């Protein structure tokens, strides 16, 4: 898995799902992204009427 620029917004990570993974970001799935240092993760998923992004810095 390639590292992701954690400055990407909801639209940015949703575009990665569409363009790089060739999937719909509105699928019943959780998409997980991490940075180069693997100390930050970002989760994207669709919930009824919009996207949810969770961001966590790991220690």
C-alpha positions in Angstrom: 0.0 0.0 0.0 1.3 3.4 -1.0 1.5 6.1 1.7 -1.1 8.9 1.5 -0.7 12.6 2.1 -2.6 13.1 5.4 -3.5 16.7 4.4 -6.1 15.3 1.9 -9.7 16.2 2.8 -12.7 14.0 2.5 -12.9 14.8 -1.2 -9.2 14.0 -1.6 -9.4 10.5 -0.1 -12.7 9.8 -1.8 -11.0 10.7 -5.1 -8.2 8.2 -4.3 -10.8 5.5 -3.8 -12.4 6.2 -7.1 -9.2 6.8 -9.2 -6.6 4.5 -7.6 -8.8 1.7 -6.4 -11.5 2.0 -9.1 -14.2 1.6 -6.5 -17.1 3.7 -5.4 -16.4 5.4 -2.0 -20.1 5.0 -1.1 -19.7 1.2 -0.9 -20.4 -0.6 2.4 -16.8 -0.6 3.2 -14.2 1.2 5.3 -11.2 2.5 3.4 -8.0 2.9 5.5 -5.1 5.2 4.6 -1.8 5.6 6.3 1.1 8.0 6.0 4.7 7.2 5.1 5.8 6.9 8.8 2.8 4.7 9.5 2.0 6.7 12.6 -1.2 8.3 11.3 -4.3 6.6 9.9 -7.4 8.0 8.2 -10.6 6.0 7.7 -13.3 6.9 5.2 -16.8 5.4 5.0 -20.2 6.3 3.8 -23.0 6.7 6.4 -26.6 7.1 5.1 -26.3 10.7 3.8 -22.6 11.6 3.8 -19.0 10.6 4.3 -17.3 10.1 7.7 -13.6 10.5 8.1 -11.8 9.4 11.2 -8.2 10.5 11.8 -5.9 9.1 14.4 -2.3 9.7 15.3 -0.7 6.6 16.7 1.8 6.7 19.5 
